[in-house]
Amino acid sequence: MHLHITAALTVAATVVVSAIVPAARDQSRLVSPEISSMSPASPARSASAQTLTISGRNFSPGMSLEVTSPDGRTLRFAGPAIQSGRETSFQVAVILAVAGGYTLIVTNPDGAASAPFAFKGRASAGKPKIDRVTPGQLTVDSEPQLLTVTGERFVPGLVVYLTDPIGVVYLVKGPAIGPVTATFFEVSVVLEMEGEYTLMVTSPSDESSDEVTLKVSRHRAS
């Protein structure tokens, strides 16, 4: 009798263990991060750092990013270098010094890594050129004024340097610059002094336009 009971308990224990072990193995399986896209999708070569937004899923706090350049060198970004981290996106400032093919790999703290994500760093568009700034008649105002800059070879990520009549230089970037096309963009600036301002456009590849002069009057000409 005791032998039959012992045998029955042994069989039951074997069945329970067999049912538990596969579930435990499933729980220990690592979930790999995935990169689905990057913005900007095809950034220009630049000697200055550019902010890339990496989108995907399964990104974990404490993740790291490896960037392999066209010449085979790999840079690793982690800790404070990873900004605005969420499960589906994060930002990182990277210098893309040469044009060509790059790859990104995200690694979570548990060791799970994404498949390589490839993108191309494009050659710079060339030196931007300013043909015209409108409106042509500008007046002193403590509130921002919207200027339209028309020309050639403008690219997203450009910045504007505005120099006032006494030589103070202001860097205008980010939200103050509207959507950029190759031939025009809008920029919001404050012109608080009467006299001559100069405006210059610099692309992400550190190539700058010639300066143009803006004349600001106390009162609008009639």
Protein Blocks (a to p, Z undefined) as FASTA:
>chain_A
ZZmmmmmmmmmmmmmmmmmmmmmmmmmpccddddfbdcdfbdcddfbdcddddddehiae
hiacddddfkopacddehjllghiafkbccdddddfbgcddddddddfkopacddddddd
dddebjcddfbdcdfbdcddfbdcddddddehiaehiacddddfkopacddehjllccdd
fkbccdddddfbgcjdddddddfkopacddddddddfbdcZZ
